[in-house]
Amino acid sequence: MPGGGAIIMMMRGSLVLVDTNILLTATDSSRPGFKEARELFTRAPASGVHLCVSGQIIREYLVVATRPATVNGLGLSPSDAKYNIQALQRRLVFLEEDERVSSELLSLVQKHELSGKRIHDANIVALMHKEDISLLISCNPEDFSPFSEIEVMRPKYFLKQLHG
């Protein structure tokens, strides 16, 4: 079941990485899944689950958020995009990328013969490996299909896990 994934036990203190599209969806009420993305930022921390991001994810958010709507962006001013990130960061754990992430990225690129934009996704997976995080929440789980070593879940399925 794409994006539904296997049953993962969410325990207090668990770390879960959120993809850039989750941040974008949570700040754009016109996007499908807006309600679930917003709910994620209140329900996960209330359940003791730590939502995580990296510099890459914040950078990607800023790129899309400030890009004009006519070219698939949100059309926000830089100050509005910065405000959104600062508001979201209050509910997020920031993960640092280091040499180990770069080394793992190179390994994943070679292993999966990746090129182009897929390398951004591989970098997220490399960070997950370094931090021993097995779950990514994304609106686009198919982007991570080459990486069977991680679980990718859509927000609505993750929220159902929190109910359980």
ABEGO torsion letter per residue (X at the ends): XBGAEBBBBBBBGBBBBBBAAAAAAAABAABBGAAAAAAAAAAAAAAGBBBBBBAAAAAAAAAAAABBAAAGBAGBBAAAAAAAAAAAAAABBBBBBBAAAAAAAAAAAAAAGBBEAAAAAAAAAAAAAAAGBABBBBABAAAAAABAABBBBBAAAAAAAAAX
